[in-house]
Amino acid sequence: MHSSSVIFVAIVILGAALVRAFDEKEAMEKMMKAAETCLTEVGAVDSDLQDLVKRQPASTYAGKCLRACVMKSFGLLGADGKLDTDAGHEKAKQYTGNDPAKLKLALEIGDTCAAISVPDDHCEAAESYGTCFKSEATKHGLM
């Protein structure tokens, strides 16, 4: 797969599976289904969804909440607004295709971002995690 699939995974599962070997179409469909459900739940609009799809920072608070909702729907953001590293590790295993090197990198990036200090507000926390994953992906040459 190409590098845009790497960024997509970072957004959808917060970088726990920053790899190239997964079905991007299937993953995108799952993310879109979750996002569409979340749109009305958080009061987000189509432009917020487009920011997410285009892998850009959220331009509105509702866009940040959309990301938090999607993360929660994947079980990656806990009720406390923090990353669920166990769930992230499971997703990493699922998406790395049993490639030890990719799994190690995915877990490293996920653990690095799980350790950052984030705001108590779940929407702001989701945006902070997304920024971390994008930064870590860049550091590792995945973007």
C-alpha positions in Angstrom: 0.0 0.0 0.0 1.1 3.6 -0.3 2.0 6.1 2.4 -1.5 7.7 2.6 -2.8 4.5 4.0 -0.3 4.9 6.8 -1.8 8.3 7.7 -5.3 7.0 7.5 -4.5 4.3 10.0 -2.9 6.8 12.3 -6.1 8.8 12.4 -8.4 5.9 12.6 -6.6 3.9 15.2 -4.3 6.5 16.5 -1.1 5.2 15.0 -1.2 1.9 16.7 -0.9 0.3 13.3 1.2 2.6 11.1 1.8 0.1 8.4 1.4 -0.3 4.7 0.1 -3.8 4.5 -3.6 -3.6 5.2 -6.9 -3.3 3.3 -7.2 0.5 3.1 -10.6 0.3 1.4 -12.0 -1.9 4.2 -10.5 0.3 6.9 -11.8 3.5 5.2 -15.3 2.0 5.0 -15.2 1.2 8.7 -14.0 4.6 9.6 -16.6 6.4 7.5 -19.4 4.3 9.0 -18.2 5.3 12.5 -17.8 8.9 11.5 -21.2 9.2 9.9 -22.8 7.8 13.1 -20.7 10.3 15.1 -21.6 13.3 13.0 -25.0 13.9 14.5 -23.9 12.7 17.9 -21.4 15.4 18.3 -23.0 18.1 16.1 -20.2 17.9 13.5 -20.8 18.9 9.8 -19.5 17.6 6.5 -16.5 20.0 6.6 -15.4 18.4 9.9 -15.6 15.0 8.2 -13.6 16.3 5.2 -10.9 17.5 7.6 -10.7 14.0 9.0 -10.7 12.3 5.6 -8.0 14.7 4.3 -5.9 14.0 7.4 -5.9 17.6 8.4 -6.2 19.1 11.9 -9.7 19.7 13.0 -10.8 23.2 12.2 -13.7 23.3 14.7 -14.3 22.0 18.2 -17.0 19.7 16.8 -14.4 18.3 14.4 -12.2 17.4 17.4 -15.2 15.8 19.0 -15.8 13.8 15.8 -12.4 12.4 16.1 -12.9 11.5 19.8 -16.2 9.8 18.9 -14.6 7.8 16.1 -11.7 6.8 18.4 -14.2 5.7 21.1 -16.2 3.7 18.5 -13.0 1.7 17.8 -12.4 1.3 21.5 -9.2 3.3 21.4 -10.2 6.2 23.6 -11.4 5.1 27.0 -14.2 6.6 29.1 -11.4 8.7 30.8 -10.4 10.3 27.5 -7.1 8.5 27.5 -5.7 6.1 24.9 -6.5 2.4 25.7 -3.1 0.9 25.0 -4.4 -2.6 25.2 -6.9 -2.0 22.5 -4.3 -0.1 20.5 -1.9 -3.1 20.7 -4.7 -5.4 19.5 -5.4 -3.2 16.5 -1.7 -3.0 15.8 -1.5 -6.8 15.7 -4.6 -6.9 13.5 -3.2 -4.4 10.9 0.5 -5.4 10.8 -0.1 -8.7 9.2 2.2 -10.5 11.6 5.2 -8.5 10.4 7.4 -8.2 13.6 9.2 -5.0 12.4 6.0 -3.2 11.6 4.4 -4.4 14.8 7.4 -3.1 16.8 7.2 0.3 15.1 3.4 0.5 15.5 3.6 -0.3 19.2 6.5 2.1 19.7 4.6 5.0 18.2 1.4 4.1 20.0 3.2 3.8 23.3 5.0 7.1 22.8 1.7 9.0 22.1 -0.1 7.2 24.9 2.4 8.7 27.3 1.9 12.3 26.4 -0.1 14.6 28.7 -3.4 15.5 27.2 -6.3 17.8 28.2 -9.1 16.3 30.3 -11.5 17.3 27.6 -12.0 14.2 25.4 -12.3 16.2 22.2 -9.1 18.1 22.8 -7.4 14.9 23.9 -8.3 13.2 20.6 -6.8 16.1 18.7 -3.6 16.0 20.8 -3.2 12.3 20.2 -3.8 12.8 16.5 -1.1 15.4 16.4 1.3 13.1 18.2 0.7 10.3 15.8 1.2 12.5 12.8 4.5 13.8 14.3 5.7 10.3 15.2 4.9 9.0 11.8 6.9 11.8 10.2 9.8 11.1 12.5 9.8 7.5 11.4 9.6 8.4 7.7 6.1 7.2 7.3 4.8 10.5 5.9 
